[in-house]
Amino acid sequence: MRWASTAQEARRTFASDTNWDLVVFDVGLTDGSGFELAAEWKGRAPFLFVTALSDAEHRLRGFELGAEEYIPKPFHLKEFLLRVKHVLDNHPRHRVVHAYGTEIDLEALTLRTSDGSCIVRR
């Protein structure tokens, strides 16, 4: 799992690693647009948008770019996990993701912190 908070960081991350199961874009970035990144990314792996821009025009643009999902903010963590699971079910690879001391189990729909605390359960 990688995290980039700007378009430039994302481009560097994309250039250094080409093995992706899923990419999550935010539309509003400080130095660009998630839509621009998605257009550059298209065809390399499934992607979805998580954004405060939830009007029909933005949702349609996201889907026209090839997004598997378009999740408006605010959202519930379980909704996010269910939508990620849905995308990965259609593009299967890894079922458990480890990042920054956190384990995300998409099969069990759980998120565990480094101290073993379970954040989300069925």
N, CA, C and O of each residue as an XYZ file, in Angstrom:
488
protein
N       0.851     -1.168      0.000
C       0.000      0.000      0.000
C       0.895      1.228      0.000
O       1.888      1.291      0.724
N       0.535      2.181     -0.806
C       1.265      3.451     -0.877
C       0.272      4.589     -0.667
O      -0.924      4.450     -0.926
N       0.791      5.707     -0.196
C      -0.032      6.883      0.049
C       0.650      8.072     -0.595
O       1.850      8.277     -0.412
N      -0.104      8.854     -1.345
C       0.419     10.091     -1.929
C      -0.615     11.177     -1.680
O      -1.799     10.975     -1.949
N      -0.188     12.318     -1.175
C      -1.139     13.385     -0.863
C      -1.176     14.477     -1.927
O      -1.982     15.403     -1.836
N      -0.319     14.377     -2.926
C      -0.333     15.340     -4.032
C      -0.257     14.587     -5.357
O       0.113     13.413     -5.395
N      -0.605     15.265     -6.427
C      -0.533     14.661     -7.758
C       0.914     14.305     -8.103
O       1.170     13.248     -8.678
N       1.858     15.179     -7.755
C       3.268     14.908     -8.054
C       3.767     13.660     -7.317
O       4.471     12.836     -7.900
N       3.406     13.522     -6.043
C       3.787     12.328     -5.285
C       3.185     11.084     -5.930
O       3.850     10.054     -6.041
N       1.938     11.180     -6.351
C       1.279     10.039     -6.987
C       1.989      9.650     -8.271
O       2.198      8.463     -8.523
N       2.362     10.618     -9.081
C       3.076     10.313    -10.330
C       4.413      9.623    -10.051
O       4.783      8.676    -10.746
N       5.127     10.092     -9.046
C       6.394      9.454     -8.684
C       6.145      8.023     -8.194
O       6.893      7.106     -8.535
N       5.106      7.842     -7.402
C       4.768      6.513     -6.889
C       4.386      5.584     -8.027
O       4.813      4.430     -8.048
N       3.587      6.065     -8.976
C       3.192      5.250    -10.127
C       4.408      4.849    -10.952
O       4.481      3.732    -11.462
N       5.359      5.769    -11.080
C       6.551      5.494    -11.882
C       7.459      4.463    -11.214
O       8.137      3.697    -11.898
N       7.474      4.442     -9.879
C       8.388      3.544     -9.175
C       7.814      2.153     -8.928
O       8.564      1.224     -8.628
N       6.519      1.996     -9.047
C       5.892      0.705     -8.774
C       4.746      0.505     -9.756
O       3.872      1.363     -9.877
N       4.746     -0.612    -10.448
C       3.705     -0.850    -11.448
C       2.771     -1.988    -11.062
O       1.907     -2.359    -11.857
N       2.915     -2.549     -9.875
C       2.101     -3.668     -9.434
C       1.004     -3.186     -8.486
O       1.229     -3.079     -7.280
N      -0.163     -2.900     -9.018
C      -1.257     -2.330     -8.241
C      -2.498     -3.214     -8.337
O      -2.829     -3.720     -9.409
N      -3.183     -3.395     -7.204
C      -4.461     -4.094     -7.186
C      -5.609     -3.110     -7.354
O      -6.615     -3.417     -7.993
N      -5.451     -1.935     -6.783
C      -6.514     -0.928     -6.773
C      -5.893      0.427     -6.452
O      -4.957      0.521     -5.658
N      -6.422      1.466     -7.074
C      -5.990      2.831     -6.777
C      -7.216      3.619     -6.335
O      -8.279      3.525     -6.949
N      -7.061      4.399     -5.262
C      -8.129      5.262     -4.757
C      -7.690      6.702     -4.995
O      -6.667      7.146     -4.472
N      -8.467      7.417     -5.782
C      -8.173      8.817     -6.086
C      -9.128      9.737     -5.352
O     -10.312      9.431     -5.207
N      -8.609     10.867     -4.890
C      -9.443     11.985     -4.463
C      -9.403     12.968     -5.617
O      -8.348     13.168     -6.219
N     -10.519     13.579     -5.933
C     -10.542     14.509     -7.065
C      -9.800     15.788     -6.727
O      -9.025     16.287     -7.542
N     -10.026     16.326     -5.536
C      -9.435     17.605     -5.165
C      -8.071     17.456     -4.520
O      -7.972     17.117     -3.341
N      -7.025     17.704     -5.280
C      -5.657     17.675     -4.758
C      -5.078     19.083     -4.777
O      -5.521     19.927     -5.557
N      -4.110     19.337     -3.941
C      -3.552     20.693     -3.848
C      -2.841     21.120     -5.124
O      -2.764     22.312     -5.419
N      -2.322     20.162     -5.880
C      -1.539     20.518     -7.069
C      -2.088     19.900     -8.359
O      -1.355     19.744     -9.336
N      -3.349     19.556     -8.361
C      -3.927     18.973     -9.568
C      -5.256     18.315     -9.272
O      -5.887     18.574     -8.247
N      -5.664     17.467    -10.183
C      -6.960     16.820    -10.080
C      -6.807     15.309    -10.138
O      -6.012     14.782    -10.916
N      -7.574     14.623     -9.310
C      -7.615     13.175     -9.384
C      -8.135     12.694    -10.724
O      -7.796     11.599    -11.172
N      -8.965     13.518    -11.371
C      -9.443     13.167    -12.708
C      -8.271     13.099    -13.695
O      -8.206     12.194    -14.527
N      -7.351     14.059    -13.597
C      -6.169     14.053    -14.469
C      -5.320     12.806    -14.219
O      -4.859     12.162    -15.161
N      -5.120     12.472    -12.950
C      -4.341     11.284    -12.610
C      -5.013     10.019    -13.132
O      -4.353      9.126    -13.664
N      -6.323      9.953    -12.974
C      -7.056      8.770    -13.443
C      -6.931      8.616    -14.955
O      -6.800      7.499    -15.456
N      -6.971      9.728    -15.682
C      -6.823      9.660    -17.140
C      -5.442      9.118    -17.504
O      -5.307      8.369    -18.471
N      -4.424      9.491    -16.742
C      -3.069      8.986    -16.976
C      -2.953      7.514    -16.569
O      -2.201      6.753    -17.178
N      -3.687      7.129    -15.561
C      -3.608      5.803    -14.968
C      -4.435      4.764    -15.720
O      -4.119      3.575    -15.675
N      -5.467      5.188    -16.395
C      -6.479      4.318    -16.994
C      -5.872      3.091    -17.672
O      -4.928      3.196    -18.455
N      -6.439      1.923    -17.349
C      -6.013      0.686    -17.974
C      -4.921     -0.070    -17.237
O      -4.619     -1.209    -17.593
N      -4.319      0.535    -16.217
C      -3.220     -0.127    -15.500
C      -3.718     -0.960    -14.319
O      -3.089     -1.956    -13.963
N      -4.828     -0.570    -13.712
C      -5.430     -1.297    -12.588
C      -6.784     -0.651    -12.315
O      -7.013      0.489    -12.718
N      -7.676     -1.357    -11.641
C      -8.963     -0.736    -11.304
C      -8.754      0.438    -10.353
O      -7.811      0.455     -9.563
N      -9.651      1.419    -10.443
C      -9.558      2.565     -9.543
C     -10.945      3.041     -9.151
O     -11.938      2.739     -9.813
N     -10.990      3.793     -8.059
C     -12.228      4.406     -7.604
C     -11.923      5.812     -7.101
O     -10.775      6.163     -6.826
N     -12.972      6.593     -6.991
C     -12.846      7.949     -6.472
C     -13.515      8.042     -5.114
O     -14.570      7.447     -4.891
N     -12.904      8.785     -4.210
C     -13.468      9.178     -2.926
C     -13.340     10.686     -2.900
O     -12.228     11.215     -2.877
N     -14.469     11.390     -2.904
C     -14.388     12.840     -3.055
C     -15.610     13.553     -2.500
O     -16.688     12.971     -2.377
N     -15.422     14.813     -2.170
C     -16.540     15.645     -1.733
C     -17.365     16.139     -2.915
O     -18.475     16.637     -2.727
N     -16.843     16.008     -4.121
C     -17.553     16.462     -5.325
C     -18.522     15.378     -5.769
O     -18.148     14.457     -6.495
N     -19.772     15.495     -5.324
C     -20.711     14.391     -5.513
C     -21.851     14.693     -6.481
O     -22.774     13.889     -6.615
N     -21.799     15.833     -7.154
C     -22.885     16.142     -8.079
C     -22.810     15.221     -9.297
O     -21.790     14.576     -9.537
N     -23.895     15.168    -10.055
C     -24.005     14.244    -11.188
C     -22.894     14.453    -12.213
O     -22.363     13.480    -12.750
N     -22.539     15.689    -12.489
C     -21.503     15.973    -13.485
C     -20.164     15.332    -13.099
O     -19.505     14.719    -13.939
N     -19.770     15.471    -11.847
C     -18.504     14.889    -11.389
C     -18.572     13.365    -11.358
O     -17.624     12.696    -11.768
N     -19.692     12.806    -10.874
C     -19.838     11.352    -10.851
C     -19.741     10.786    -12.267
O     -19.043      9.798    -12.496
N     -20.436     11.409    -13.209
C     -20.394     10.944    -14.598
C     -18.982     11.023    -15.165
O     -18.534     10.109    -15.856
N     -18.287     12.110    -14.876
C     -16.907     12.234    -15.362
C     -16.040     11.105    -14.809
O     -15.230     10.523    -15.530
N     -16.217     10.805    -13.528
C     -15.454      9.716    -12.917
C     -15.714      8.382    -13.599
O     -14.782      7.634    -13.891
N     -16.975      8.090    -13.850
C     -17.309      6.828    -14.506
C     -16.861      6.820    -15.965
O     -16.455      5.778    -16.479
N     -16.927      7.955    -16.630
C     -16.442      8.033    -18.015
C     -14.938      7.776    -18.097
O     -14.444      7.259    -19.099
N     -14.223      8.136    -17.050
C     -12.784      7.879    -17.006
C     -12.471      6.412    -16.712
O     -11.333      5.970    -16.870
N     -13.489      5.661    -16.283
C     -13.303      4.237    -16.030
C     -13.351      3.820    -14.575
O     -12.992      2.687    -14.254
N     -13.785      4.705    -13.681
C     -13.854      4.361    -12.262
C     -14.805      3.199    -12.030
O     -15.872      3.120    -12.639
N     -14.410      2.313    -11.155
C     -15.263      1.195    -10.752
C     -16.327      1.668     -9.758
O     -17.449      1.161     -9.747
N     -15.963      2.637     -8.931
C     -16.862      3.192     -7.914
C     -16.586      4.685     -7.777
O     -15.497      5.162     -8.096
N     -17.582      5.404     -7.303
C     -17.454      6.836     -7.021
C     -18.131      7.053     -5.676
O     -19.358      7.021     -5.583
N     -17.338      7.273     -4.636
C     -17.850      7.332     -3.271
C     -17.832      8.780     -2.772
O     -16.760      9.355     -2.583
N     -19.004      9.366     -2.559
C     -19.038     10.743     -2.060
C     -18.736     10.804     -0.562
O     -19.125      9.922      0.204
N     -18.032     11.872     -0.164
C     -17.777     12.143      1.255
C     -18.962     12.923      1.814
O     -19.587     13.687      1.080
N     -19.278     12.754      3.065
C     -18.726     11.785      4.002
C     -19.304     10.395      3.728
O     -20.374     10.265      3.134
N     -18.592      9.370      4.162
C     -19.050      7.998      3.992
C     -18.689      7.212      5.239
O     -17.831      7.628      6.017
N     -19.334      6.092      5.426
C     -19.062      5.206      6.547
C     -17.916      4.277      6.146
O     -17.853      3.840      4.997
N     -17.015      3.971      7.073
C     -15.882      3.113      6.786
C     -16.326      1.760      6.230
O     -15.700      1.227      5.314
N     -17.402      1.209      6.782
C     -17.880     -0.093      6.286
C     -18.334      0.019      4.832
O     -18.111     -0.903      4.047
N     -18.964      1.130      4.463
C     -19.356      1.328      3.061
C     -18.113      1.329      2.170
O     -18.098      0.702      1.111
N     -17.080      2.035      2.606
C     -15.841      2.078      1.831
C     -15.276      0.667      1.652
O     -14.914      0.278      0.542
N     -15.202     -0.100      2.748
C     -14.660     -1.451      2.674
C     -15.509     -2.354      1.772
O     -14.968     -3.166      1.022
N     -16.825     -2.214      1.843
C     -17.700     -3.010      0.980
C     -17.488     -2.674     -0.491
O     -17.475     -3.563     -1.343
N     -17.324     -1.400     -0.781
C     -17.107     -1.002     -2.178
C     -15.734     -1.450     -2.683
O     -15.603     -1.876     -3.831
N     -14.718     -1.355     -1.835
C     -13.398     -1.854     -2.210
C     -13.470     -3.356     -2.445
O     -12.917     -3.859     -3.422
N     -14.146     -4.071     -1.559
C     -14.313     -5.518     -1.719
C     -15.017     -5.819     -3.036
O     -14.625     -6.739     -3.755
N     -16.041     -5.059     -3.352
C     -16.772     -5.258     -4.613
C     -15.842     -5.122     -5.819
O     -15.877     -5.948     -6.732
N     -15.025     -4.096     -5.819
C     -14.088     -3.888     -6.929
C     -13.087     -5.040     -6.994
O     -12.831     -5.584     -8.068
N     -12.529     -5.405     -5.860
C     -11.517     -6.459     -5.847
C     -12.120     -7.830     -6.157
O     -11.433     -8.690     -6.709
N     -13.387     -8.046     -5.812
C     -14.055     -9.294     -6.195
C     -14.119     -9.421     -7.714
O     -14.034    -10.520     -8.261
N     -14.269     -8.288     -8.383
C     -14.331     -8.285     -9.848
C     -12.944     -8.270    -10.488
O     -12.808     -8.512    -11.688
N     -11.921     -7.987     -9.693
C     -10.529     -7.960    -10.146
C      -9.678     -8.617     -9.064
O      -8.847     -7.947     -8.452
N      -9.868     -9.923     -8.811
C      -9.245    -10.549     -7.636
C      -7.727    -10.581     -7.671
O      -7.110    -10.822     -8.708
N      -7.148    -10.331     -6.508
C      -5.711    -10.477     -6.261
C      -5.521    -10.776     -4.786
O      -5.689    -11.920     -4.364
N      -5.174     -9.768     -3.992
C      -4.898     -9.968     -2.572
C      -6.163     -9.729     -1.755
O      -6.927     -8.807     -2.044
N      -6.385    -10.553     -0.738
C      -7.566    -10.410      0.108
C      -7.248     -9.726      1.433
O      -8.142     -9.175      2.075
N      -5.987     -9.755      1.846
C      -5.575     -9.078      3.076
C      -4.457     -8.120      2.714
O      -3.478     -8.499      2.072
N      -4.617     -6.872      3.135
C      -3.636     -5.833      2.824
C      -3.019     -5.353      4.129
O      -3.731     -5.088      5.098
N      -1.699     -5.241      4.152
C      -0.981     -4.730      5.322
C      -0.322     -3.412      4.946
O       0.368     -3.313      3.932
N      -0.545     -2.401      5.781
C       0.066     -1.101      5.526
C       0.117     -0.289      6.815
O      -0.860     -0.218      7.560
N       1.250      0.310      7.058
C       1.431      1.232      8.185
C       0.964      0.616      9.508
O       0.350      1.300     10.326
N       1.253     -0.670      9.720
C       0.879     -1.324     10.966
C      -0.594     -1.675     11.051
O      -1.073     -2.039     12.125
N      -1.315     -1.578      9.967
C      -2.737     -1.874      9.934
C      -2.984     -3.043      8.991
O      -2.326     -3.166      7.958
N      -3.927     -3.892      9.348
C      -4.308     -5.014      8.491
C      -5.756     -4.815      8.056
O      -6.647     -4.634      8.886
N      -5.977     -4.849      6.752
C      -7.323     -4.747      6.203
C      -7.650     -6.095      5.587
O      -7.031     -6.506      4.606
N      -8.628     -6.783      6.170
C      -9.061     -8.079      5.665
C     -10.370     -7.863      4.922
O     -11.413     -7.635      5.535
N     -10.307     -7.937      3.600
C     -11.482     -7.651      2.776
C     -12.490     -8.789      2.795
O     -13.667     -8.575      2.506
N     -12.050     -9.988      3.128
C     -12.975    -11.116      3.221
C     -13.819    -11.000      4.486
O     -15.037    -11.174      4.446
N     -13.163    -10.705      5.612
C     -13.862    -10.592      6.892
C     -14.418     -9.192      7.132
O     -15.146     -8.975      8.100
N     -14.086     -8.244      6.266
C     -14.479     -6.840      6.427
C     -14.043     -6.288      7.779
O     -14.834     -5.688      8.507
N     -12.769     -6.503      8.100
C     -12.224     -5.983      9.346
C     -11.005     -5.127      9.074
O     -10.309     -5.297      8.073
N     -10.768     -4.221      9.973
C      -9.586     -3.375      9.947
C      -8.983     -3.469     11.337
O      -9.624     -3.091     12.317
N      -7.743     -3.973     11.435
C      -7.083     -4.144     12.731
C      -5.861     -3.239     12.809
O      -5.075     -3.144     11.866
N      -5.722     -2.588     13.936
C      -4.572     -1.718     14.163
C      -3.398     -2.550     14.667
O      -3.549     -3.744     14.928
N      -2.245     -1.933     14.802
C      -1.030     -2.643     15.220
C      -1.153     -3.236     16.624
O      -0.454     -4.195     16.953
N      -2.038     -2.673     17.455
C      -2.218     -3.232     18.806
C      -3.269     -4.345     18.839
O      -3.595     -4.860     19.909
N      -3.805     -4.718     17.659
C      -4.771     -5.812     17.578
C      -6.220     -5.389     17.702
O      -7.115     -6.230     17.616
N      -6.475     -4.092     17.905
C      -7.850     -3.617     18.029
C      -8.578     -3.755     16.694
O      -8.038     -3.428     15.636
N      -9.791     -4.235     16.767
C     -10.619     -4.389     15.569
C     -11.490     -3.145     15.414
O     -12.250     -2.805     16.320
N     -11.388     -2.474     14.290
C     -12.130     -1.237     14.072
C     -13.510     -1.516     13.481
O     -14.493     -0.900     13.893
N     -13.594     -2.431     12.528
C     -14.859     -2.701     11.828
C     -15.114     -4.195     11.852
O     -14.204     -4.989     11.617
N     -16.350     -4.579     12.135
C     -16.774     -5.978     12.083
C     -18.044     -6.055     11.271
O     -18.712     -5.051     11.023
N     -18.357     -7.246     10.869
C     -19.631     -7.494     10.169
C     -20.791     -7.188     11.064
O     -21.942     -7.335     10.655
